[in-house]
């Protein structure tokens, strides 16, 4: 074991004052000692040691019968990470008290690395009559995806492009010219989120969100706050979030199925991204936001939107900007911006080794698992992380280096990245 981290996960609190005048009988003295596997990556295994009624135990930890560490536990639950392991390999861990009275074992198999081999093609949309750009993308399946932004072509402006498996078709979402009036305008769209092929949400860079059923626009909703919407995310159609910036404060809005409500963000810095997932172990919903102010590091932080829609601050790395955040399970959280970082159970952010090969600011990060993540950014740099190392695609960057990639989505074996400006640029990659 090269390294281990110990954190307090559960702190038991017992009020002895409340017991002074009570006959509580004989208290249980059963001693328990368990070792469980919490998560794995390609080269790491995260373990948890849990003890009850054992004061400050000394533990011997073995991997495949060989002692890798002796640990003196100070808390009821202790997280340990075993690093520098082999991908796609099964390990058996045994933890035992030094006196040999109790022992517990668990087996873990590390993930295999995923392939860096992708086919790719690029598209540019717009005829140059205006500065076209795509701001966001949502993949439904291999033959259906949507990108949104502003595309000037043939004397018209389009704010939606639909991938049908062969080509991109330009379409228009008609927002209210002014909220409360009936006239419509295809304003530039800033973010898109899809629950299914029949329920797609699209935000304009202002004060409206539209819904699209795959064939037609079904609703246009005026938001209670006018702001630059950076990203939409939803756990279901009755719980949708919009984040961004109004020029003074970071903005968070929540749709509860009938209306939009503002959530106090506590920051005057733009909120660039939002992502959420359900914890596979606890069933708890987790939502995080990346907060960054362009090229200014002031105010850079990670926010957590709690289940009661209050906001708390997650400890973050000083002087680094987190433009995007993604996780499949709260156990491993990934961010990109000034470097690519991961936070594990020790609550410390660590820059992922090898991320320095990306010679530009990264704008968006999306993945499918700890061993399958894409990062995109300035100068059209694209990198894939396979759980062990990063791979750049310089041939793509060379072909479209005049642009920046602002967003991406990754589903099954297809990744689509979008950006601009000047012309709207799209990169589609597939295994």
ABEGO torsion letter per residue (X at the ends): XABBBBBBABBBBBBAAAAAABBAEBBBABBBBBBBBABBBAABBBBBBBBBGBBGBBBBBBBGGBBABBBBBABABBBBBBBGBBBGBBBBBBBBBAAGABBBBBBBBBBBBBBABBBBBBBBBEAGABBBBBABBBBABAABBBBBEBBBBGGBBBABBBBAGABBBBBBBBBBABBGBABBBBBBBABBBBABAABBBBBBBEABBBBBAGABBABBBBBABBBBBABBBBABAABBBBBEBAGABBBBBBBAGABBBBBBAGBABBBABBBBBBBAAAGBBBBBBBBBBEABABGBBBBBBBAAGBBBBBBBBBGBBBABBBBABAABBBBBEBEBBBBBAAGBBBBBBGAAABABBBABBBBABAABBBBBBBGGBBBBBAGABBBBBAAAAAAAAABBBABBBBBEABBBBBBOBGBBBBBBBBX
